[in-house]
């Protein structure tokens, strides 16, 4: 009876077990759309793409910054940007959307529609698996006998405990779902017309106005923990589009020696301080291919927590290369944060590619074709060797990984 009163008990094998009773008042309130990480205990939220969450170690940590290096035509980087915002709408998070070229209201209207039905989601996966197996059977090729008994490698990264949702890129989010979302906007042309131009601390006027707006929302809405009596906590998702472009008043994309060379880095330094002290997460897209001074891009990378680059095949030699016929581009993971540990939570998959299907955008592992037998002509082998050289030179690996493919 004493053991039962203290919360302990005797098991069948003679070992005692005790369970600590935590008062209800000391328990942390669960926040929708988040879960604690098993490895470092940090609170994680989804980027909107489950395969990207798996690559990044389970998701984005609250209080961190995700930097997306835009592809050449900003097609797929904008898609990841919209995935991040759409996930916030589904989870009931607050949104802060900032842009200098597109009205934030128009961005929200073009967000992909979520797939709530799990049965429909499984049906889509089964259909895609059936189509893929059919294509593999039709395009099967004779390979060496030593490869036939090897286990199949999982193509798409899969997380054991997924917190994200799936979205249909062929449909837009419903107006009813948008109306139930609390969001804030920052459209640079409107801000410049309403307020006089200012410049402080060697920072452009657009960056200064943006920092003031983010700081005001964090303090007024209580995301900094200034309202401890508030039981229902929420997350603020911040999305900034094409930061560093000419539209923001920055000239780092125009010359090697810009006038405000530290303007962008100072903005990121202050922004990270705001993120660390609040329940918020931020995604920023940057036209890295237009920044001429590489030292600036290195400083931007150092001031970001997670850096992911997108390389599109549009207009390049890889667009017609048979090695890449099933993909639209490559994913380069340049940096992953080290949270409460000495090493970062890295995925075993280093060579990644993305494909845009009719409804889904997925990230998969990039594979080389199997070794050709002696019956293949010499010219075909030479073509394959040239393609392999292009693949090894173009496909980046993680900062701590190998620079070549795992074959």
Beta strands, then each sheet from edge to edge (+ up, - down):
strand 1: 8-10
strand 2: 16-18
strand 3: 34-36
strand 4: 43-45
strand 5: 60-61
strand 6: 65-69
strand 7: 94-99
strand 8: 112-114
strand 9: 167-172
strand 10: 183-187
strand 11: 236-240
strand 12: 280-286
strand 13: 306-312
strand 14: 329-335
strand 15: 352-356
strand 16: 361-365
sheet 1: 1+ 2-
sheet 2: 3+ 4- 5+
sheet 3: 10+ 7+ 11+ 12+ 6+ 13+ 14- 15+ 16-
sheet 4: 8+ 9-
end
